[in-house]
Amino acid sequence: MGRKKIQIQRITDERNRQ
Protein backbone atom coordinates (compact mmCIF):
# COMPACT_ATOMS: atom_id res chain seq x y z
CA MET A 1 0.00 0.00 0.00
CA GLY A 2 2.72 2.48 0.97
CA ARG A 3 4.96 1.40 -1.90
CA LYS A 4 2.23 1.97 -4.49
CA LYS A 5 1.51 5.43 -3.10
CA ILE A 6 5.16 6.41 -3.40
CA GLN A 7 5.32 5.23 -7.02
CA ILE A 8 2.16 7.17 -7.90
CA GLN A 9 3.45 10.29 -6.15
CA ARG A 10 6.81 10.03 -8.01
CA ILE A 11 5.04 9.82 -11.38
CA THR A 12 2.67 12.67 -10.53
CA ASP A 13 5.57 14.83 -9.34
CA GLU A 14 7.47 14.23 -12.59
CA ARG A 15 4.36 15.04 -14.70
CA ASN A 16 3.68 18.15 -12.63
CA ARG A 17 7.28 19.35 -13.23
CA GLN A 18 6.64 19.27 -17.00
C-alpha positions as CSV (number, residue, x, y, z in Angstrom):
1,M,0.0,0.0,0.0
2,G,2.7,2.5,1.0
3,R,5.0,1.4,-1.9
4,K,2.2,2.0,-4.5
5,K,1.5,5.4,-3.1
6,I,5.2,6.4,-3.4
7,Q,5.3,5.2,-7.0
8,I,2.2,7.2,-7.9
9,Q,3.4,10.3,-6.1
10,R,6.8,10.0,-8.0
11,I,5.0,9.8,-11.4
12,T,2.7,12.7,-10.5
13,D,5.6,14.8,-9.3
14,E,7.5,14.2,-12.6
15,R,4.4,15.0,-14.7
16,N,3.7,18.1,-12.6
17,R,7.3,19.3,-13.2
18,Q,6.6,19.3,-17.0
